[in-house]
């Protein structure tokens, strides 16, 4: 059983699917690991480190042949369609893969008769927690968001009692208290800020309070959806939410937004006028910038001034901490593959709820309804 780890090809992607520190865990499962030369360079893992950990190094010119013969191909981003087209029959490709937007890759995997498992679709059940790459990467982005806010703010985060007098702590407001939001709260708390948070899911209130932050309750209906995720809101409710949040935003020194609704554009939580209502020197960190933005005017991968407020738009945020982001991701991949190894072979068994949930394509058959719809294919007609 050979697992092949190609270098990531997307610009700005600095993670790698398997790191040398975690390689031994793959070997224990019975895998032989082969890594494309240079795959770990952005995560500070050179070919020699992989070699020492027991991996083979594949020169880039030989990648296509290696992909064809692999039992598993592990990447962070979806395989480029031209690489996916070269997968062997039955090869299992593991990565993030959106059934509704990564249609070209999905079509190529299906045509090759291969299998695609996506972390985007991993069921959020306790047994699957060790495999939850959405969670591990959200932890990285939430941590990073608070560091960025602390770095860009022209004031301290913590309270300082000095001989000259007292400096009050920064007020940090976190909007969206899922995995990233909770980690942003924890990090801002550790740095000494006074933290409050809001989320549409009432279940998040206890989690926020358990971190020592204040939960903001608004006079609005809750939006708890299925699988622990939020539901999309109507425009009326969104407008009312913004109106009720405005004074909290105006009172904050730093606002960190992390709100998302799976499969949808990020909800607009903060308008330009609300940003303009903040004190000069305040900072807004929008982690949802790449998916439409929680903050009007935020630019993914850029920081812009709206009046005298700095708005930082997140892009490839997990890649800004590539070492630990990759290490956590590699552990997620290893845990997921642990479900597939049977008697020295990789078997993707649809009787396993976790694998069934992740399988976008199984041996050439497109199983995800969303992927079928995006591709406009009829059942059984994909090849
Ligand atoms: P996410 O990235 O989909 O969204 C981030 C947060 O934004 C969510 O908390 C969501 O409620 C919130 N949000 C959406 N619209 C909003 C709005 N208009 N205003 C304010 N907030 C808004 O969420 P996530 O981090 O992936 O977590 C979603 C849930 O899944 C959480 O309850 C989390 O604890 C749970 N979870 C469970 C498991 C597991 O059991 N294995 C693993 C990970 C997460």
Boltz pocket constraint, residues with backbone or C-beta under 6 A from the ligand:
constraints:
  - pocket:
      binder: B
      contacts: [[A, 123], [A, 124], [A, 125], [A, 126], [A, 128], [A, 129], [A, 132], [A, 134], [A, 135], [A, 138], [A, 175], [A, 176], [A, 177], [A, 178], [A, 179], [A, 180], [A, 181], [A, 198], [A, 199], [A, 200], [A, 201], [A, 204], [A, 223], [A, 227], [A, 228], [A, 229], [A, 230], [A, 231], [A, 233], [A, 258], [A, 259], [A, 260], [A, 261], [A, 262], [A, 267], [A, 269]]
      max_distance: 6.0
